[in-house]
């Protein structure tokens, strides 16, 4: 009976030892699983950190590219807003980019005498006319254009169909070059009146002492084929 009790106690002790061992093994397995989870969490944190770093780097590169593009655009706008002469000086344009032009000088105006003939081409008649011009050559050109218009009272222009090619003034000497189409050519009386009309119109100016009339650039012997033409005609 005593031996059987001893045997029962030993079995209980062995069973308890086994249970303790199994419990100890169970406790060891749990930390291993925890370490695995920790490693997974660390890996996830590492992956997230790398992704954040890459995203930050990409964002920095994008911002740098945008800033560079803005700088190029601003530089192009500055160049378009003004023009330069290569020396750093602005050659034209206002602050808003529009071109500004200097105001044109005011034209001079003068009342002159212009000479015409009557219907019978017997004599010359003077009429007053106002001309506008910028300089002395412009004044002589305006006087010739006034000669090409008929008078206010119906007087006939002797130079209406003549084309003025050029006007040159050298000191007090004036040279005009004209083209004479067939319809501008007059008879002998008309030719003399035409020469008288232009010389009296030009010689009223104090700075004109002589007038040379060329036809298509040549110093012809006769203006319209009748009387002689002097080169130049001098003021009397």
Secondary structure as the mmCIF struct_conf table of DSSP 4:
data_model
#
loop_
_struct_conf.conf_type_id
_struct_conf.id
_struct_conf.beg_label_comp_id
_struct_conf.beg_label_asym_id
_struct_conf.beg_label_seq_id
_struct_conf.end_label_comp_id
_struct_conf.end_label_asym_id
_struct_conf.end_label_seq_id
HELX_RH_AL_P HELX_RH_AL_P1 UNK A 2 UNK A 81
STRN STRN1 UNK A 84 UNK A 84
BEND BEND1 UNK A 86 UNK A 88
STRN STRN2 UNK A 90 UNK A 90
BEND BEND2 UNK A 92 UNK A 92
TURN_TY1_P TURN_TY1_P1 UNK A 95 UNK A 96
BEND BEND3 UNK A 97 UNK A 97
HELX_LH_PP_P HELX_LH_PP_P1 UNK A 102 UNK A 107
STRN STRN3 UNK A 108 UNK A 117
TURN_TY1_P TURN_TY1_P2 UNK A 119 UNK A 120
STRN STRN4 UNK A 124 UNK A 133
BEND BEND4 UNK A 134 UNK A 135
HELX_RH_AL_P HELX_RH_AL_P2 UNK A 136 UNK A 147
TURN_TY1_P TURN_TY1_P3 UNK A 148 UNK A 148
BEND BEND5 UNK A 149 UNK A 149
HELX_LH_PP_P HELX_LH_PP_P2 UNK A 150 UNK A 151
TURN_TY1_P TURN_TY1_P4 UNK A 152 UNK A 153
BEND BEND6 UNK A 154 UNK A 154
HELX_LH_PP_P HELX_LH_PP_P3 UNK A 155 UNK A 155
STRN STRN5 UNK A 156 UNK A 156
HELX_LH_PP_P HELX_LH_PP_P4 UNK A 157 UNK A 157
BEND BEND7 UNK A 158 UNK A 159
TURN_TY1_P TURN_TY1_P5 UNK A 160 UNK A 161
STRN STRN6 UNK A 162 UNK A 170
TURN_TY1_P TURN_TY1_P6 UNK A 171 UNK A 172
STRN STRN7 UNK A 173 UNK A 180
HELX_RH_3T_P HELX_RH_3T_P1 UNK A 182 UNK A 184
HELX_RH_AL_P HELX_RH_AL_P3 UNK A 188 UNK A 203
TURN_TY1_P TURN_TY1_P7 UNK A 204 UNK A 204
BEND BEND8 UNK A 205 UNK A 205
TURN_TY1_P TURN_TY1_P8 UNK A 206 UNK A 207
STRN STRN8 UNK A 210 UNK A 215
TURN_TY1_P TURN_TY1_P9 UNK A 216 UNK A 217
STRN STRN9 UNK A 218 UNK A 218
BEND BEND9 UNK A 221 UNK A 221
BEND BEND10 UNK A 223 UNK A 227
BEND BEND11 UNK A 231 UNK A 232
STRN STRN10 UNK A 233 UNK A 234
HELX_LH_PP_P HELX_LH_PP_P5 UNK A 235 UNK A 235
#
